[in-house]
Amino acid sequence: MKKQGVNRRDFLRLSATAGVSTLLIPDTQASITSQPSFQQEENKFPVRTLGRTGVKLPILSMGVMRADNPNVLRAAFNSGIFHFDTAHGYQNGRNEEMVGTFFKGKPRDTYFIATKVKFDYPLKDDFEEDIHSKIDLSLKRLQMDYVDIFYTHALEEVDEITHPRVIEAIKKIQASGKTRFLGFSTHAHKPELIHAAIDTGVYDVILLSYNFKLDNLKETEEVIEQAAKAGIGLVAMKTMTGGTEDAEGKKKIDAQACLKWAWNNPHITTAIPGFSNYDELEECLAATSNPVLTPSEQEYLAALCQKELLYCQQCGKCKSQCPEKLPIPDLMRAYMYAYGYKYSQLSKETLLELNLPENICSNCETCQVECVSGFKVAEKIAAITPVAHIPNEFLS
């Protein structure tokens, strides 16, 4: 690895919590058989408690979003992973169906399932009916009476978290026994969202994007600590910043370094990398055997802080710059799915959800958006929008 070009500030920024984690991680070793909730064989992973839920989870879980092979799910389960994260919309429902088929007949106390449901905001008149019908359909696909965590999905604004109708609706879902715990997921890096969740006292878990590239890392970690003190469990996603080291998606990122960086924060209970094949699973498992971030890994990540990757900060500053008010953060996320994750089907699903008009950039001779992360926004939009029109059989 080349040492030149590593910014000292970035190196110190990434290594600041390493010493704390080095002391904490060895003390978290535990056997799953010691937990009355889960009856698997002894698990060799470090485990942490998911906030006030009291549930102890291995630091490595599985985001099932990209997986379409139940044998990968089986390999993950047999390795000792038992927390699996899916969503109502993944693969148009096929993802939940795969999870349900795999776990059918297995004792319910041997796995821990989370699913997520999106809703439109501002709230529509049929919001309550819609969210209840979606969780019912999710449970039918999963062939389960309840999920362990029900998340409202991809929230961006404080009002989506605190709105009385939202809170009433999700509390009814919990009261009906369809979920044990309540949470929300967010790709937006807005500490105010977590502050709002703390104030409501309703949310047990927050699933948040968390990685070494965050522009507002200091503020994010401060509010994560406050959430943990309030008893909220924190689950990390998007830990690998798009999965590649370069903006073109040609060189895979060091997944072990990225996971270890996230685990360096003792308030992060678990991470849900979206591995979809055996090689990716093995790399994630390897990280658990030595989960302390090494100096060379810190230096590697610090060097990447200076590069344009595929990970959009979802800060939203681009929206006000765009005359057409395009959902640029969502378009950048679709680009990441296609070029970083190599999952063009998910990219198409994301694009179709946006209901974009044809030729979305045709009214502008030059793009006026200046991305704070240095993204060439116009080029990425031009490269990704055609995916929406490609037949599914030609997509990965």
C-alpha positions in Angstrom: 0.0 0.0 0.0 1.3 3.4 -0.8 1.6 5.7 2.1 1.9 8.9 0.3 -1.3 10.9 -0.2 -2.9 9.9 3.1 -4.3 12.9 4.8 -3.2 13.0 8.5 -6.5 14.4 9.5 -8.4 11.6 7.9 -6.1 9.0 9.5 -6.6 10.4 12.9 -10.4 10.8 12.2 -10.6 7.1 11.4 -8.5 5.8 14.2 -9.9 7.9 17.0 -12.1 5.1 18.4 -9.9 2.2 17.6 -8.5 2.0 21.1 -11.9 2.0 22.7 -13.1 -0.9 20.5 -9.9 -2.9 21.2 -10.9 -3.0 24.8 -14.5 -3.6 24.3 -14.7 -6.3 21.6 -13.0 -9.2 23.5 -15.4 -8.8 26.4 -18.4 -9.3 24.1 -17.7 -12.9 23.4 -20.7 -15.1 24.3 -22.5 -18.2 23.4 -25.8 -18.1 21.8 -26.9 -21.1 23.8 -26.7 -18.9 26.9 -29.6 -16.8 25.5 -33.1 -18.2 26.1 -34.3 -16.5 22.9 -32.1 -18.4 20.5 -31.3 -22.1 20.6 -28.5 -22.4 18.0 -25.1 -24.1 18.5 -22.4 -22.1 20.2 -21.7 -19.0 18.1 -18.1 -17.8 17.9 -18.9 -14.2 16.9 -18.7 -11.3 19.3 -22.2 -10.3 20.4 -23.7 -7.0 21.5 -27.0 -6.1 23.0 -29.6 -4.3 20.8 -30.5 -1.4 23.1 -33.4 -1.8 25.4 -34.7 -4.8 23.5 -32.3 -6.9 25.5 -31.7 -9.1 22.5 -28.0 -10.1 22.0 -27.0 -10.2 18.3 -23.7 -11.2 16.7 -21.9 -8.2 15.3 -22.4 -9.6 11.8 -25.9 -10.0 10.4 -27.1 -10.4 6.8 -28.8 -7.9 4.6 -30.8 -10.1 2.3 -31.6 -7.3 -0.2 -29.3 -8.5 -3.0 -29.5 -12.2 -2.4 -31.6 -14.4 -4.6 -29.9 -17.8 -3.9 -31.3 -19.5 -0.8 -28.1 -21.5 -0.5 -26.3 -18.3 0.4 -28.9 -17.8 3.1 -28.3 -21.3 4.3 -24.6 -20.9 4.4 -25.0 -17.7 6.5 -27.4 -19.3 8.9 -25.2 -22.4 9.3 -22.2 -20.1 10.0 -24.0 -18.7 13.1 -25.7 -15.6 11.6 -29.3 -15.5 12.7 -30.4 -11.9 12.2 -31.7 -11.4 8.6 -32.9 -8.0 7.2 -35.3 -7.8 4.3 -38.0 -5.4 3.1 -41.5 -5.4 1.6 -40.2 -4.0 -1.7 -37.0 -6.0 -2.2 -37.2 -7.9 -5.5 -40.9 -7.0 -5.7 -41.6 -9.2 -2.7 -39.6 -12.2 -3.9 -36.9 -11.5 -1.3 -39.4 -11.9 1.6 -40.8 -15.0 -0.1 -37.3 -16.6 -0.3 -36.6 -15.8 3.4 -40.0 -17.3 4.4 -39.5 -20.5 2.4 -36.0 -21.0 3.9 -37.1 -20.5 7.5 -40.4 -22.5 7.2 -40.4 -25.3 9.7 -37.4 -24.0 11.7 -38.0 -23.1 15.3 -39.0 -19.5 15.6 -36.5 -18.8 18.4 -33.5 -19.7 16.1 -33.7 -16.6 13.9 -34.4 -12.9 14.2 -36.1 -11.2 11.2 -36.5 -7.6 10.3 -38.6 -6.2 7.4 -39.3 -2.7 6.2 -42.2 -0.8 4.7 -42.1 2.5 2.8 -44.8 5.1 2.9 -45.4 8.3 0.9 -45.0 11.6 2.6 -46.9 13.9 2.9 -49.2 11.2 4.2 -52.1 10.2 2.0 -55.6 9.7 3.2 -55.2 5.9 3.0 -51.8 5.8 4.8 -53.0 3.7 7.7 -54.8 1.1 5.5 -51.7 1.0 3.2 -49.1 0.4 5.9 -51.2 -2.2 7.6 -52.0 -4.1 4.4 -48.2 -4.1 3.5 -47.1 -5.6 6.8 -49.9 -8.2 6.4 -48.6 -9.1 3.0 -45.0 -9.2 4.2 -46.0 -11.6 7.0 -47.8 -13.8 4.4 -44.7 -13.9 2.2 -42.5 -14.6 5.2 -44.9 -17.3 6.4 -44.6 -15.9 9.9 -47.0 -14.6 12.5 -44.6 -11.7 13.4 -41.3 -10.1 12.6 -38.8 -9.2 15.3 -38.3 -5.6 14.0 -40.7 -3.6 11.8 -39.0 -0.6 10.2 -40.6 2.3 8.4 -38.3 2.5 5.5 -35.9 5.1 4.1 -37.1 8.1 6.1 -35.6 11.5 5.3 -37.6 14.1 7.3 -38.2 14.6 11.0 -42.0 14.8 10.4 -41.9 11.2 9.0 -40.6 10.1 12.4 -42.8 12.2 14.7 -46.1 12.5 12.8 -48.9 11.4 15.1 -50.5 9.3 12.4 -47.3 7.4 11.8 -46.7 6.8 15.5 -50.2 5.6 16.0 -50.1 3.3 13.0 -46.9 1.6 14.0 -47.9 1.3 17.6 -51.0 -0.5 16.5 -48.9 -2.9 14.4 -46.9 -3.7 17.5 -50.0 -4.0 19.8 -51.5 -6.5 17.3 -48.5 -8.7 17.8 -47.2 -8.4 14.3 -43.8 -7.1 15.4 -41.8 -7.3 18.6 -39.9 -4.1 18.1 -40.3 -0.8 16.2 -37.7 1.1 14.2 -37.0 3.1 11.1 -34.3 3.1 8.5 -32.6 6.1 7.0 -30.1 6.7 4.3 -30.1 10.5 5.1 -27.2 11.6 7.3 -29.2 13.9 9.5 -28.5 13.8 13.2 -31.8 15.5 13.7 -33.7 12.4 12.7 -32.1 10.4 15.5 -32.7 13.2 18.0 -36.4 13.1 16.9 -36.5 9.4 17.5 -35.0 9.8 21.0 -37.7 12.4 21.8 -40.6 10.2 20.8 -39.6 7.3 23.0 -41.3 5.0 20.5 -38.5 3.6 18.4 -36.5 0.6 19.7 -34.1 0.3 16.8 -32.6 2.6 14.1 -31.1 1.2 10.9 -28.7 3.8 9.6 -26.1 4.3 6.9 -22.8 4.4 8.7 -19.3 4.3 7.2 -15.9 6.0 7.2 -16.9 8.4 4.3 -19.5 10.4 6.3 -19.0 14.1 6.0 -20.7 14.7 9.3 -19.1 11.8 11.1 -18.4 13.7 14.4 -22.1 14.8 14.7 -23.4 11.4 13.7 -21.3 9.6 16.3 -22.4 12.1 19.0 -26.0 11.4 18.3 -25.5 7.7 18.0 -24.0 7.8 21.5 -27.1 9.7 22.8 -29.4 7.2 21.2 -27.6 4.3 22.8 -27.8 6.0 26.2 -31.6 6.4 25.5 -31.8 2.6 25.0 -32.1 2.6 21.2 -30.4 -0.2 19.3 -28.2 0.9 16.3 -27.8 -1.3 13.2 -25.4 -0.2 10.5 -25.9 -0.5 6.8 -24.0 0.9 3.8 -20.8 0.2 5.7 -18.9 -0.5 2.4 -19.6 2.9 0.7 -20.9 1.3 -2.5 -18.7 -1.7 -2.5 -15.9 -0.4 -4.7 -12.8 1.8 -4.4 -13.4 3.9 -7.5 -16.2 5.9 -9.0 -16.5 3.5 -12.0 -17.0 0.5 -9.8 -14.1 -1.5 -11.1 -12.1 -2.3 -7.9 -13.7 -3.9 -4.9 -13.3 -2.3 -1.6 -11.8 -4.1 1.4 -15.0 -5.3 3.1 -13.2 -6.5 6.2 -11.7 -3.0 6.8 -15.0 -1.4 6.3 -16.8 -3.7 8.7 -14.1 -3.4 11.4 -14.4 0.4 11.1 -18.1 0.2 11.9 -17.6 -2.2 14.7 -15.1 0.2 16.2 -18.1 2.1 17.5 -19.2 0.1 20.5 -22.7 1.6 20.2 -23.3 -0.2 16.8 -24.8 -3.5 17.7 -24.5 -5.2 14.4 -23.9 -4.6 10.7 -26.0 -6.0 7.8 -23.7 -6.2 4.7 -25.6 -7.4 1.7 -23.5 -10.3 0.6 -25.0 -12.3 -2.2 -22.4 -15.1 -2.8 -20.1 -17.4 -0.9 -17.0 -15.3 -1.5 -18.6 -12.2 0.0 -19.9 -14.1 2.9 -16.5 -15.6 3.6 -14.9 -12.2 3.6 -17.4 -10.9 6.1 -17.0 -13.9 8.3 -13.2 -13.5 8.2 -13.6 -10.0 9.7 -15.4 -11.4 12.8 -12.4 -13.6 13.6 -10.2 -10.5 14.2 -12.7 -7.5 14.4 -10.2 -4.9 15.7 -9.2 -2.4 13.0 -5.5 -2.6 12.3 -3.2 0.4 11.7 -2.8 -0.7 8.0 -6.5 -0.9 7.6 -6.9 2.6 9.1 -4.4 3.9 6.7 -6.2 2.2 3.8 -9.5 3.8 4.7 -7.9 7.2 5.3 -6.5 7.1 1.8 -10.0 6.3 0.4 -11.3 9.4 2.1 -9.6 11.4 -0.6 -11.2 9.5 -3.5 -14.5 9.8 -5.2 -16.3 6.6 -4.4 -19.9 5.5 -5.3 -21.4 6.4 -2.0 -23.8 9.4 -2.0 -23.9 11.2 1.3 -27.7 11.8 0.8 -27.2 15.3 2.2 -29.8 16.7 -0.2 -27.8 19.9 -1.0 -28.0 19.0 -4.7 -31.8 19.2 -4.8 -32.0 23.0 -4.4 -29.3 23.5 -7.1 -31.3 21.5 -9.7 -33.8 23.6 -11.7 -35.9 20.4 -12.3 -35.8 19.5 -8.6 -34.8 16.0 -9.5 -34.4 13.4 -6.7 -30.6 13.3 -7.3 -29.7 11.4 -4.1 -32.0 8.6 -5.1 -30.6 8.6 -8.7 -27.1 8.4 -7.2 -28.2 5.5 -5.0 -29.5 3.7 -8.1 -26.2 4.3 -9.8 -24.4 2.8 -6.8 -26.6 -0.3 -7.0 -25.8 -0.9 -10.6 -22.1 0.0 -10.8 -21.0 -0.8 -7.2 -23.2 -3.7 -6.1 -23.6 -5.0 -9.7 -27.3 -5.3 -9.0 -29.0 -3.6 -11.9 -32.4 -5.1 -11.0 -32.4 -3.2 -7.8 -31.3 -0.1 -9.6 -34.3 -0.4 -12.0 -36.7 -0.9 -9.1 -35.3 2.2 -7.4 -35.7 4.3 -10.6 -39.2 3.1 -11.3 -40.3 4.1 -7.7 -39.3 7.7 -8.6 -41.8 8.0 -11.4 -39.4 10.1 -13.5 -40.4 11.9 -16.6 -38.8 11.1 -19.9 -35.5 12.9 -20.9 -35.2 14.3 -17.4 -32.2 16.5 -18.1 -33.2 17.7 -21.6 -34.1 21.3 -20.4 -30.5 22.0 -19.2 -27.6 22.6 -21.5 -25.2 22.2 -18.7 -25.7 20.7 -15.2 -25.7 23.3 -12.5 -25.3 20.9 -9.6 -22.0 20.9 -7.7 -21.9 17.8 -5.5 -20.1 18.2 -2.2 -18.7 14.7 -2.7 -17.4 15.6 -6.1 -19.8 13.4 -8.1 -20.1 14.1 -11.8 -23.9 14.2 -11.4 -24.9 14.8 -15.0 -22.7 11.9 -16.2 -24.0 9.5 -13.6 -27.7 10.4 -14.4 -27.1 9.9 -18.1 -25.5 6.5 -17.3 -28.2 5.2 -15.0 -31.5 6.4 -16.3 -31.6 4.0 -19.3 -31.6 1.1 -16.9 -35.3 1.8 -16.2 -36.1 0.7 -19.7 -34.1 -2.5 -19.9 -36.2 -5.7 -19.8 -35.7 -7.6 -16.6 -34.3 -10.7 -18.3 -31.3 -8.7 -19.3 -30.6 -7.4 -15.8 -28.4 -8.9 -13.1 
